Amino acid sequence: MSDSNEQLRSTCNGICDELEAAVDGRLYYDGSNYIMDIDDWKAKEYLKKLEKFKKENPKEKFDPEETGYDTYDEWIQDEVGTVDDVDDPDNVSLSEYIEQQSLGDVRYEVDSSKELSGGKILFCYGGPTVWVHDDCVCGYWGGDSYEVPLNSDCRSALYDYLNENWEMISG
């Protein structure tokens, strides 16, 4: 499998996973990354906080009289807390995810009575180009193409999103 084909598959699968996570309420955003495994993210954030505290407060400079703690570990526990003390990042809805990730090109398919029958949203282009259709994620790169079907909850939520926007623009 070529590198471009592997990247195409990875991009399409990643978008599909994030769409489905947004619909299920399992997608979070920490200001720079989308997160689907909140427990793993919280553990990493805790470790960053712990490492920062230890760097700024090395054990060699620990003074029980100055800190008011008997041991260095007690001080860390009280100051840094535990993984459970890490605040959750913001939960991301399907519409927020689409608005943050899409490139703004939405194509609506309408029937002769001007009712929505489907649609697609451009998520990326140039290498690879990926469209999120109302039933699947479709990617293209050079002569390669790849398609990932969306689960039924995601298809329904995506159709509702498209329909709501179609009603706003069609009057």
N, C-alpha and C positions, 0 to 999 in steps of 0.2 A: 504494500500500500504506500502511495506517495505521501510526502510530508503535507502537501496541500490537501489531499483527500483526508488525511488524519485530522488536520486542523478543521476542515469542513465538518466532519463528524463530531468532533469535540465541541465546536461552537454551537451546532444545532442541538446536540444533546444538553449542553449547558443551559441554553435559552429555554428549552423545553422543561428541564428540571426546575429552573427558577420561576417560570410561569406557573407550573403546578404547585410549587411551594407557596407562591403568593396567594393562589386561590385557597389553599389549605390553611393559610395563616401561619406558615412556617418560614416565611422569608423576612429577613431583617436587613437593615442597612446601618452601618456604623459611621457613615460620613465619607467612606472611601471604598467600601467593599460590601457586596451582597453576601449574606450569611444564611446557610440553611441548617448548619449544625450548631445550635446555640450553645450547647454544653461545651463543645470543643472551643468555640470562640471565647466563652467566659473563662475557661481554663487558661488560654493563651493570654488574655487580658490580665488575669490575676498574676500570672508569671511575670509579665512586663512590669506591673506595678510593684511586685515583690523585688525584682531585680533592680529597679530604679531606687527603691527605698534602701536596699542594701548598699548600692553604689554611693548614695548620698550619705549613708550612715553606716560606715564599716564597723564590724564587730570590735576591731581593735580600739576604736574610739568610744565604745559604749561606756557610759558612766551611770551606775545605778542612782547615785545621788542627784545627778542632773536630770535624768529622765523620770525618776520616781518608780522605776521597775526593777525587780530583783534580778531578772535575767534578760538577755538580749532577745530570746525567743518570745517572752511575754510581751516585750515592747513591740516586736514585729507583729505579733498576733493582734494587739490592740490598735496599732497604727495602720496596718495593711488590711487586716480582716481576713476573710476567707473567700473562696470562689463564690459562695452564695451572696457575698456583699457587692459583687460586681453588678452594676446596673445593666439591664438588658438594653441592647440597641433598639432603635425604632423599628417597629413592625411595618412592613410595606404591603399595601393592598395591590391587587392586580392593576388597577388604573394608575396608581402611583408608579409602579414598576414600568408599565408601558410608556407613561409620559417621561420617565427618566431615561429609559433605554432606547426607545424608538427614535428614528430620525425624522419623524413628523409626516412621513408619506403614508397616508392611509388610502386604500382603494376600496370602494364599496361596490358590491354587486347588488343590483336592484332588479326587480322584476318589472313587468309592464305596468303594474299599478303603483310603481315607485315604493314598493315595500322591500326592505332589506332581505336579501337571500344569502348573503355571505360577504366576505371581505378579507383583506389582508393588510398587514402593517409591516413596513420596512424597518428592520432592526440594524442591519449593517450592510455595507456594500464595498466592493473593490477587492476583496480577498479575505474571506468569502462574502458573497451577497446572500443575506438571509431574510426571508419573509416569514412572518407568522400569519398563517392563514387561520380561518375560523375552526379548522379541524386538525391542523398539523403545523410543524415547523419545517420549512423547505429551504435548503441551502444550495447554492450553485457556486462553483469555482472552476474557471476554465471549462473543460468539457465534463467535469464531474458534477453530479447532483446527489443530494441525500435528503431523505424525508423522515421525520419522526412524528408519529401520531400523538395527539394530545389525549389525555384521559377524558372521560365524559364530563366530569365536573369542570375541568378547565375549558373544554369546548363550549359548555353552556355559559360559563362566566365570560369568556371571550366574545361569544355572540351577543350577550347582554351589553357588554362594553361597546361593541361596534354599533349595536342597535340604538343605544342611548345617544351616542355621538351622531349617528345618522339622523335621528329625530331632531337633534339640536340644529344641525346644519341644513336640513331639508325643510324646516319650518313646520 
